[in-house]
Amino acid sequence: MGTPPEAEALRSYIERFSQVLTDTGFPRMPARVFVALMTADSGKLTAAELAERLRISPAAVSGAVRYLGQLNLVGRERDPGSRRDRYLVFDEVWREAMLRRDTVLSRWESALTEGIRLLGPESPASARLDESRHFFGFLRREMPSLLERYYREREAASAAPGAADSTGDEAEPAARP
């Protein structure tokens, strides 16, 4: 008995999307696990389910979810009385990841400021560090308003079922906490 065609099509899609993430710097196994969770209807899978779906070892799943957890892209939950962890991707994973970037951007700005002080204001290297510091500061300041504009757009699209969103695709209702 073979694998149903729809399961093979999904596995193929997971590999293609994972490759897109890998091509932009994401490690391969975390990319595969992330996409598998994103494409699960519930957004939740156990390590055994991930291993089976991706045809990988449980150890590979463990390393991947540890990496994804450090990026705040996945979480872990356990049913009461169960010893099995279930890994989940958050419904608004990108929003949450962007909001958490604020802390990262602040740390980068601090580290860059330290380097600027160390190198002195006249150093060409200091000028490069300062440009990066200004860029990260700009992103950190603008991210909240950018996200707010995004949610206003999503709410407007969901208020008019069938209306096209900014990509020209049919709008799906946005899930907000």
N, C-alpha and C positions, 0 to 999 in steps of 0.2 A: 504494500500500500504506500503510495507516494504522498508527497506534500501537496495540499490543495493549491491550485494556480494562484488564488488570491494571497495565500501565505508567501508563496515565492515572489509574487509581485511586490509585496510589502518588504520582504527581506532585501530585494533588489533596490527598492527606494531607500531603505535605511542605509544601504551601502553607498548609494549615490550622494545622498544628503551628507552623510558622514565624511565622504571624500571632499565635499565643498568646505566643510568645517576644517578638515585636516589641511587642505590647501591654504587656509588662512591662518594656520599656526596652532590649531587645536590638536592635542595628542590623539592618535587614531582610536584607541580603545575607549577613552572617555567620550569621544565623539559618537561612536557607535552606541554606547549605552545611553547617552543623552537622547539621541534620535529615537532609539527604541522606546524610551519612556515617553517622549513627545508623541509618538504615534500609537501608543496604547490608549484605548478608549478611556480607561479610568485614570491614565497618567501614573499608574502605580504598578510595579512588578516586583516580585521577590527575586533574590539572587538566582535561584534555580530557574525561574521563568526567563530571566534575562540571559542566563547561560544557554538555555535551550533555544530561545529565539535567535540568539546571535551565533550559536554554535561555538561558544567559548568556555573556558574553564571558570569555575566559581572564583578562583584566585584572581583572574583577570577582571571579573565583575567587581570584586572587592577593591582592587586598586583604582579602577575607573570611578566608582562611586565616592571613594575617598577624595580623589582629585576634584570631581564635580561638586562635592560638598564644600571643599575649600573655596570654590568660586561662588558658592551659594546658588547653584543652579539646580541642585536636587536636595531633597530632605530624606529623612528616614522616619518610619513609624512602625509600631508594633501593636498588634491586636492584644487586648488584655488577656493574659493567660497563655499567650503564644511565645515561642522562642524564636520565631522567624521574623526577620526584619523585612519590611516592604519599603522599597525606594520609590520616591515620588518626585515628579516634576511639578513645580508650582504653576497654577493656571496662568498667572501673569509673570512668568519666569523672567522675561526681559525687563519688565518694569522693576521688579525686585532687584535684579542684577544691576541695573543702572542706578537705582537709589543707593545701593550698597557701594557703588563706585565712588561716591562722595568721600568716604573714608579713605579709600585708596588714593584718590586724587589729592586729598589733603596731605597725605603722607609723602606723596611724590613732590608736591610743592615744597614741603618742609625740607626734604632731602636736597632738592635743587637750590633752595635758598641757602642752605649750609654750604653747598659747593660754590655758589656765587661769592659768598663771603670769603671762603678759603682762597679762591682764585683771584679775587680783586676785581673791581669794576672795569678795568682797562683790558682784561684778558679776552682774546677771541673765544676761548673756551667758555668763559663766563657769559659772554653774549649768547652763545648757543644754549647754555643752561637757562638763561633768563627767558629766552624765547619759549622754551619748553614750559617753564614755570608759568608764564603768562597764558599759554595755550591751555594748560591744565586748570588754571584758575578760571578761565573763561568757561570751559566745559562744566566745571563744578557749579559755577554761578547760574549757568543757563539751563542745566538739566531739569530742575524742577518746573520751570515754565515750559520747556519743551514737552515734558511729560503731560503737563496740564493741557496744552494745546492738543496733544494726541488724544487724550481722553474726551475732550470736547468734540473732536472730530468723530471718534468712535460712537459717542452717545448720539450725535446727530445722525449718523448712519444707521444706528440701530432703531432710532425713532421713525425712520422711513424705510420699512422693510423692502428689500429689493433694490434699494438705492445703491449706486456704485460708491465704493470708498475711494480714497486718494490714489489707489493703485489701478483703479478701473475695474476691480473685481467686485463681485457681489459681496455686500457687507454681511458679516455675521454679527450677531449681537455680542457686545463686549461683556465679559464676566468681570465684575468689580467686587472686591471684598466688602 
